[in-house]
Amino acid sequence: MPKPRKPRSSQGSSKAAPAPAPNAGSTPSASLDAMISKVSASLASSLPLRGSLPPDLRSGKQPFDSFPLSPFTLSALRASSFITATPVQRAALPHALAGRDILAAAKTGSGKTLAFVVPLVEALWRERWGPGDGLGAAVIAPTRELAVQIFEVLRGVGRNHSLAAGLITGGKREFREEQGSVVRMNVLVATPGRLLQHLEQTPGFSADALRVLVLDEADRILDLGFARQLDAILEYLPKGRQTMLFSATQTKSVRQLARLSLDKPEYISVNEKDEATTPDRLVQAYIVVDLPQKLDVLFSFVKSHLKKKTVVFFTSCAQVRFVHEVFRGLQPGVPLLALHGKVKQEKRTSIYFDFLRKPAAVLFATDVAARGLDFPGVDWVVQADCPEDSDMYIHRAGRTARNGEKGKSLLFVLPSEHEAMAKVRLAGERGEHKRGEGVR
């Protein structure tokens, strides 16, 4: 696992295999030219009509080897056990591989990361991008944890390509170390603030030749919290790039998208005909709790689910710290972890992977854990505080029931919030929320 704040090369990350995988770096120039010509011709012949989607998007299956991809990417996908494309991948890949701007929305856990990593790598491969060509692609994510996760997917897909990839997410101590290597990177996965810092302060670092820009969890990056940083970053980027925006919820606001200079973007949504944008196999419930009893009810829930993996959301860092310390003192009999924005980056990454490894645990978290992070095997999501809006409800609840698995979500509602809850159906619900049912 790479250190999350220091740019690392994505080469050489795969394990030894019985038969050597094809590698772009060791392929003769003439053979590489022939491969690129073949894939480019296949891509041109299968160019989709603008605005089109596969007719059997929900029911059909399409293997990755049916797309016009390089043998290096296909080999890496197989090695990572990616065989069949998910609906969002089937919808986005034909347009993204064609170099079109993308504005995509899909449920959490639907495979959005692969839908932009594959065309990003392929675009640079077709241009024979290499270590001496500078920065060719940048992926911007709102949180450090999500950036780490994207970088791991990039390492897997790009393992057979001659691309240098780096991960930069913040930390004063590591900035000087990064400056020595960031200028040699072809692909960067970054948080907005750290990317802007290098663009402004690192000598010799330029994004003038950038071919691909990706914004993951684009709705959050485009909100007021990141707007100023994003505007400053865009000043350093060329206008002729390909831009792709991915999120569980999406905006078509002309005012917000105008800053990105999108060129006839393809609007891709695999949710529009759904009643909900939460995962299909998610069971949702809510329970009305008086404020003085909230922690008692939560502790009882934890004690009755000792063999489950649970994420509990609170609205503030102080709440997470307080509940974590109190429950640790009570020793419920299950590992307890806390993840919030005031935990140092290296520690946050360690906590994230520690939670992934444990078969049963409770993670108390702020909304820093609600966006895009993949938590395999989570049984329950408990929202101990109501989310700020329906979009955040979707993101929180989407930490379970990922990739077709089952999961349950429980929302704590105060009596003063109950009336509004009864009147307003959250965008993430399927039918009416169950009151106190299914909480077992």
C-alpha positions as CSV (number, residue, x, y, z in Angstrom):
1,M,0.0,0.0,0.0
2,P,1.6,3.4,-1.0
3,K,1.9,6.2,1.4
4,P,-1.1,8.4,0.7
5,R,0.6,11.7,0.6
6,K,3.7,10.9,-1.5
7,P,3.5,10.5,-5.3
8,R,4.2,6.9,-6.1
9,S,4.8,5.2,-9.4
10,S,2.0,2.8,-10.4
11,Q,4.4,0.5,-12.3
12,G,5.5,-2.8,-10.8
13,S,2.5,-3.2,-8.5
14,S,1.2,-6.5,-9.8
15,K,2.1,-9.8,-8.4
16,A,4.1,-12.3,-10.4
17,A,1.9,-14.5,-12.7
18,P,2.6,-17.9,-14.3
19,A,2.6,-16.2,-17.7
20,P,4.0,-12.7,-18.2
21,A,1.4,-10.1,-18.9
22,P,1.8,-7.8,-21.9
23,N,3.6,-4.6,-20.9
24,A,3.6,-1.4,-22.9
25,G,7.2,-0.5,-21.8
26,S,8.7,-3.7,-23.3
27,T,6.7,-3.8,-26.5
28,P,8.6,-3.0,-29.7
29,S,7.7,0.4,-31.2
30,A,6.4,-1.1,-34.4
31,S,4.2,-3.6,-32.6
32,L,2.9,-0.8,-30.4
33,D,2.1,1.4,-33.4
34,A,0.2,-1.5,-34.9
35,M,-1.8,-2.1,-31.6
36,I,-2.7,1.6,-31.4
37,S,-3.8,1.7,-35.0
38,K,-6.0,-1.4,-34.5
39,V,-7.6,-0.1,-31.3
40,S,-8.2,3.3,-32.8
41,A,-9.8,1.8,-35.9
42,S,-12.1,-0.3,-33.8
43,L,-12.9,2.7,-31.7
44,A,-13.8,4.8,-34.8
45,S,-16.0,2.0,-36.2
46,S,-17.9,1.6,-33.0
47,L,-18.4,5.3,-32.2
48,P,-21.8,5.7,-30.5
49,L,-24.3,8.3,-31.5
50,R,-24.4,11.3,-29.2
51,G,-27.0,10.8,-26.4
52,S,-27.2,7.1,-27.0
53,L,-27.2,4.4,-24.3
54,P,-27.1,0.6,-24.7
55,P,-30.8,-0.5,-25.3
56,D,-30.4,-3.4,-22.7
57,L,-28.6,-1.3,-20.2
58,R,-30.2,-3.0,-17.1
59,S,-30.6,-6.6,-18.3
60,G,-27.7,-7.0,-20.7
61,K,-24.2,-8.1,-20.0
62,Q,-21.0,-6.9,-21.8
63,P,-17.5,-8.2,-21.2
64,F,-14.7,-5.8,-21.1
65,D,-13.0,-7.5,-24.0
66,S,-15.8,-6.4,-26.3
67,F,-14.7,-2.8,-25.9
68,P,-12.0,-1.3,-28.1
69,L,-9.3,-1.5,-25.4
70,S,-5.5,-2.1,-25.5
71,P,-4.3,-5.6,-24.6
72,F,-2.4,-4.1,-21.6
73,T,-5.6,-2.7,-20.1
74,L,-7.6,-5.9,-20.8
75,S,-4.9,-8.0,-19.2
76,A,-4.9,-5.8,-16.1
77,L,-8.7,-5.9,-15.8
78,R,-8.6,-9.7,-15.9
79,A,-5.9,-9.8,-13.3
80,S,-8.1,-7.7,-11.1
81,S,-11.1,-10.0,-11.7
82,F,-13.0,-7.3,-13.7
83,I,-14.7,-9.4,-16.4
84,T,-18.1,-7.9,-17.1
85,A,-19.0,-4.2,-17.2
86,T,-21.6,-2.8,-14.8
87,P,-24.4,-0.6,-16.2
88,V,-22.7,2.7,-15.6
89,Q,-19.5,1.3,-17.2
90,R,-21.5,0.1,-20.2
91,A,-23.1,3.5,-20.6
92,A,-20.1,5.7,-20.1
93,L,-17.2,3.8,-21.6
94,P,-18.2,4.1,-25.3
95,H,-18.5,7.9,-25.0
96,A,-15.5,8.4,-22.7
97,L,-13.3,6.3,-24.9
98,A,-14.3,8.5,-27.8
99,G,-12.9,11.5,-26.0
100,R,-16.2,13.1,-25.2
101,D,-17.0,15.1,-22.1
102,I,-19.0,13.1,-19.6
103,L,-21.5,14.1,-16.9
104,A,-22.5,10.9,-15.1
105,A,-24.6,9.9,-12.2
106,A,-25.0,6.4,-10.8
107,K,-25.8,4.7,-7.6
108,T,-23.0,4.3,-5.0
109,G,-21.2,1.0,-5.4
110,S,-22.0,0.8,-9.1
111,G,-18.4,0.9,-10.5
112,K,-18.0,4.6,-11.3
113,T,-14.3,4.6,-10.6
114,L,-13.5,2.1,-13.3
115,A,-15.7,4.0,-15.7
116,F,-13.3,6.9,-15.7
117,V,-10.0,5.2,-14.9
118,V,-10.1,2.9,-18.0
119,P,-10.7,5.7,-20.6
120,L,-8.1,7.9,-18.9
121,V,-5.4,5.2,-19.2
122,E,-6.5,4.4,-22.7
123,A,-6.4,8.0,-23.9
124,L,-2.8,8.4,-22.8
125,W,-1.8,5.0,-24.2
126,R,-3.2,5.9,-27.7
127,E,-1.0,9.0,-27.6
128,R,2.0,7.0,-26.5
129,W,2.2,9.1,-23.4
130,G,5.4,8.4,-21.4
131,P,7.5,9.6,-18.4
132,G,9.0,12.5,-20.4
133,D,5.6,13.9,-21.5
134,G,4.5,15.5,-18.3
135,L,1.1,15.6,-16.7
136,G,-1.4,14.0,-19.0
137,A,-4.4,13.3,-16.7
138,A,-5.6,14.5,-13.3
139,V,-8.3,13.0,-11.0
140,I,-9.7,15.3,-8.3
141,A,-11.5,13.9,-5.3
142,P,-13.0,15.8,-2.4
143,T,-11.5,13.6,0.4
144,R,-8.1,12.0,1.0
145,E,-9.7,8.6,1.7
146,L,-11.5,8.6,-1.7
147,A,-8.3,9.7,-3.4
148,V,-6.4,6.7,-1.9
149,Q,-9.1,4.4,-3.1
150,I,-9.1,5.8,-6.7
151,F,-5.3,5.5,-6.8
152,E,-5.5,1.8,-5.9
153,V,-7.9,1.2,-8.8
154,L,-5.6,3.2,-11.1
155,R,-2.6,1.1,-10.0
156,G,-4.5,-2.0,-10.9
157,V,-5.7,-0.9,-14.3
158,G,-2.4,0.8,-15.3
159,R,-0.1,-1.9,-14.1
160,N,1.0,-2.9,-17.6
161,H,1.3,0.7,-18.9
162,S,4.4,2.9,-18.9
163,L,2.8,5.6,-16.9
164,A,4.1,7.3,-13.7
165,A,1.1,7.9,-11.4
166,G,1.2,9.9,-8.1
167,L,-1.2,10.4,-5.2
168,I,-1.1,13.9,-3.5
169,T,-3.6,14.7,-0.7
170,G,-2.0,17.1,1.7
171,G,0.2,17.4,4.7
172,K,2.8,20.1,5.3
173,R,5.7,17.8,6.0
174,E,5.4,15.8,2.8
175,F,5.0,18.8,0.4
176,R,8.7,19.3,-0.1
177,E,9.2,15.6,-0.8
178,E,6.4,15.7,-3.3
179,Q,7.9,18.6,-5.2
180,G,10.8,16.5,-6.3
181,S,8.7,13.9,-7.9
182,V,5.4,15.5,-8.9
183,V,7.0,17.1,-12.0
184,R,7.7,13.6,-13.4
185,M,4.2,12.3,-12.9
186,N,1.9,11.5,-15.9
187,V,-1.2,10.9,-13.9
188,L,-2.1,12.5,-10.6
189,V,-4.9,11.7,-8.1
190,A,-5.3,14.6,-5.8
191,T,-7.5,16.6,-3.5
192,P,-8.3,20.1,-4.7
193,G,-6.2,22.0,-2.2
194,R,-3.0,19.9,-2.7
195,L,-3.2,20.1,-6.5
196,L,-3.6,23.8,-6.4
197,Q,-0.7,24.2,-4.0
198,H,1.6,22.4,-6.4
199,L,0.4,24.3,-9.4
200,E,1.1,27.5,-7.6
201,Q,4.3,26.7,-5.7
202,T,6.2,23.8,-7.4
203,P,8.8,25.0,-9.9
204,G,8.6,23.2,-13.3
205,F,5.3,21.6,-12.6
206,S,2.9,22.3,-15.4
207,A,-0.5,21.1,-16.5
208,D,-0.4,22.9,-19.9
209,A,-0.5,19.5,-21.8
210,L,-3.2,17.9,-19.7
211,R,-5.5,15.7,-21.8
212,V,-8.0,14.4,-19.3
213,L,-9.6,15.9,-16.2
214,V,-11.8,13.9,-13.9
215,L,-13.9,15.1,-11.0
216,D,-15.1,12.3,-8.8
217,E,-18.0,13.1,-6.4
218,A,-18.4,16.1,-8.7
219,D,-21.4,17.6,-6.9
220,R,-19.4,18.1,-3.7
221,I,-16.3,19.5,-5.6
222,L,-18.6,21.9,-7.4
223,D,-20.3,23.2,-4.2
224,L,-19.3,26.4,-2.4
225,G,-16.7,24.6,-0.2
226,F,-14.5,23.8,-3.2
227,A,-15.6,26.3,-5.8
228,R,-12.8,28.8,-5.2
229,Q,-10.1,26.1,-5.3
230,L,-11.6,24.6,-8.4
231,D,-11.7,27.9,-10.2
232,A,-8.1,28.5,-9.5
233,I,-7.1,25.1,-10.7
234,L,-8.9,25.6,-14.0
235,E,-6.9,28.7,-14.7
236,Y,-3.8,26.4,-15.1
237,L,-5.5,23.8,-17.4
238,P,-5.9,23.9,-21.2
239,K,-9.3,24.4,-22.7
240,G,-9.0,21.5,-25.1
241,R,-9.0,18.7,-22.6
242,Q,-11.5,16.0,-22.0
243,T,-13.5,16.5,-18.8
244,M,-15.5,13.8,-17.0
245,L,-17.7,14.3,-13.9
246,F,-18.9,11.4,-11.8
247,S,-21.1,11.2,-8.7
248,A,-24.0,9.4,-7.1
249,T,-26.1,12.6,-7.5
250,Q,-25.5,15.1,-10.3
251,T,-26.2,18.6,-11.3
252,K,-27.0,20.1,-14.7
253,S,-26.8,23.7,-13.4
254,V,-25.4,25.8,-16.2
255,R,-23.9,28.2,-13.8
256,Q,-21.9,25.5,-12.1
257,L,-20.9,23.7,-15.2
258,A,-19.9,26.8,-17.2
259,R,-16.7,27.1,-15.2
260,L,-15.6,23.6,-16.4
261,S,-15.9,24.5,-20.2
262,L,-17.7,21.3,-20.9
263,D,-18.0,20.6,-24.7
264,K,-21.4,19.0,-25.5
265,P,-21.2,16.7,-22.5
266,E,-22.9,13.3,-22.6
267,Y,-25.4,13.2,-19.7
268,I,-25.3,9.6,-18.5
269,S,-27.6,8.4,-15.7
270,V,-28.5,4.9,-14.9
271,N,-30.8,6.0,-12.2
272,E,-33.4,8.1,-14.0
273,K,-36.0,5.4,-14.3
274,D,-35.5,4.2,-10.8
275,E,-37.7,5.1,-7.8
276,A,-34.5,5.5,-5.8
277,T,-30.8,6.3,-6.2
278,T,-29.8,4.1,-3.2
279,P,-28.7,0.5,-3.9
280,D,-31.4,-2.0,-5.0
281,R,-30.8,-4.4,-2.1
282,L,-30.7,-1.8,0.7
283,V,-33.4,-2.1,3.4
284,Q,-34.1,1.3,5.0
285,A,-35.7,2.1,8.3
286,Y,-36.0,5.0,10.7
287,I,-36.7,5.2,14.4
288,V,-38.0,8.2,16.5
289,V,-35.7,8.8,19.5
290,D,-35.8,11.5,22.2
291,L,-32.5,13.3,22.4
292,P,-31.6,12.2,26.0
293,Q,-32.1,8.6,24.9
294,K,-30.2,8.7,21.7
295,L,-26.9,7.3,23.0
296,D,-28.7,4.7,25.1
297,V,-30.5,3.4,22.0
298,L,-27.3,3.5,19.9
299,F,-25.4,1.5,22.5
300,S,-28.2,-1.1,22.7
301,F,-28.0,-1.3,18.9
302,V,-24.2,-1.9,19.0
303,K,-24.5,-4.5,21.8
304,S,-27.1,-6.4,19.8
305,H,-25.0,-6.4,16.6
306,L,-21.6,-7.5,17.9
307,K,-20.9,-9.7,14.9
308,K,-21.8,-7.1,12.3
309,K,-19.8,-4.4,10.6
310,T,-21.5,-1.0,11.1
311,V,-20.8,2.6,10.1
312,V,-22.4,5.2,12.4
313,F,-22.6,8.8,11.1
314,F,-22.6,12.0,13.2
315,T,-22.6,15.6,12.0
316,S,-19.5,16.8,13.8
317,C,-16.0,15.8,14.8
318,A,-16.7,16.5,18.4
319,Q,-19.6,14.1,18.5
320,V,-17.6,11.4,16.9
321,R,-14.8,11.8,19.4
322,F,-17.1,12.0,22.4
323,V,-19.2,8.9,21.5
324,H,-16.1,6.9,20.5
325,E,-14.4,7.6,23.9
326,V,-17.6,6.9,25.9
327,F,-18.4,3.7,24.1
328,R,-14.8,2.5,24.4
329,G,-15.1,3.0,28.2
330,L,-18.2,0.9,28.2
331,Q,-16.5,-2.0,26.3
332,P,-19.4,-3.3,24.2
333,G,-17.4,-6.3,22.9
334,V,-16.7,-5.2,19.4
335,P,-13.8,-3.1,18.0
336,L,-14.6,0.6,17.8
337,L,-12.9,3.1,15.5
338,A,-13.4,6.8,14.7
339,L,-12.9,8.6,11.5
340,H,-13.2,12.4,11.1
341,G,-11.6,15.4,9.5
342,K,-9.4,16.3,12.5
343,V,-7.6,13.0,12.5
344,K,-4.2,13.3,10.8
345,Q,-4.1,12.0,7.3
346,E,-1.8,9.0,7.9
347,K,-3.9,8.0,10.8
348,R,-7.1,8.3,8.8
349,T,-5.8,6.1,6.1
350,S,-4.7,3.5,8.7
351,I,-8.1,3.6,10.4
352,Y,-9.8,3.1,7.0
353,F,-7.9,0.0,6.1
354,D,-8.1,-1.3,9.7
355,F,-11.9,-1.2,9.4
356,L,-11.8,-3.0,6.0
357,R,-9.7,-5.8,7.5
358,K,-11.9,-6.5,10.5
359,P,-14.8,-9.0,10.1
360,A,-16.9,-7.1,12.7
361,A,-16.4,-3.5,13.9
362,V,-18.2,-0.2,14.5
363,L,-16.8,2.9,12.7
364,F,-18.0,6.2,14.1
365,A,-17.6,8.8,11.4
366,T,-18.5,12.3,10.1
367,D,-19.5,12.8,6.5
368,V,-15.9,12.6,5.5
369,A,-16.6,8.8,5.1
370,A,-19.9,9.3,3.2
371,R,-18.5,10.2,-0.2
372,G,-17.4,7.5,-2.6
373,L,-15.5,5.3,-0.1
374,D,-15.9,1.6,-0.7
375,F,-16.5,-0.3,2.5
376,P,-16.9,-4.0,1.5
377,G,-19.0,-6.1,3.8
378,V,-20.8,-3.4,5.8
379,D,-24.0,-4.8,7.2
380,W,-25.5,-1.6,8.7
381,V,-25.3,2.2,8.2
382,V,-26.7,4.1,11.2
383,Q,-27.3,7.8,10.8
384,A,-27.4,8.9,14.4
385,D,-28.0,12.5,13.2
386,C,-30.2,13.5,10.3
387,P,-28.2,14.4,7.2
388,E,-28.2,18.0,5.9
389,D,-30.1,17.0,2.7
390,S,-31.4,14.1,0.7
391,D,-28.1,13.9,-1.3
392,M,-26.1,13.3,1.8
393,Y,-28.6,10.7,2.9
394,I,-28.0,8.9,-0.3
395,H,-24.2,9.0,0.1
396,R,-24.3,7.9,3.7
397,A,-26.7,5.0,3.1
398,G,-24.7,4.0,0.1
399,R,-21.8,2.8,2.3
400,T,-23.7,-0.5,2.5
401,A,-25.4,-2.8,0.0
402,R,-22.6,-2.1,-2.5
403,N,-21.9,-4.1,-5.6
404,G,-25.2,-6.0,-5.4
405,E,-24.8,-7.1,-1.8
406,K,-27.5,-6.8,0.9
407,G,-27.4,-4.0,3.5
408,K,-29.5,-2.1,6.0
409,S,-29.8,1.6,6.9
410,L,-31.2,3.0,10.0
411,L,-32.0,6.7,10.5
412,F,-32.4,8.2,14.0
413,V,-35.1,10.9,14.0
414,L,-35.9,13.3,16.9
415,P,-39.6,13.9,17.7
416,S,-39.2,17.5,16.4
417,E,-37.9,16.1,13.0
418,H,-40.6,13.4,12.7
419,E,-43.3,15.5,11.1
420,A,-41.0,16.8,8.4
421,M,-39.7,13.2,7.9
422,A,-43.3,12.0,7.4
423,K,-44.1,14.7,4.9
424,V,-41.0,14.7,2.8
425,R,-39.9,11.5,1.2
426,L,-36.1,11.5,1.1
427,A,-34.8,11.1,-2.4
428,G,-33.0,7.9,-1.3
429,E,-36.0,6.0,-0.1
430,R,-37.8,3.3,-1.9
431,G,-41.5,3.7,-1.1
432,E,-42.2,4.8,2.5
433,H,-39.5,4.5,5.2
434,K,-40.3,1.9,7.7
435,R,-40.7,3.2,11.2
436,G,-38.7,1.0,13.6
437,E,-39.2,-2.1,11.4
438,G,-36.4,-4.3,10.3
439,V,-34.1,-3.0,13.1
440,R,-32.9,-6.5,14.1
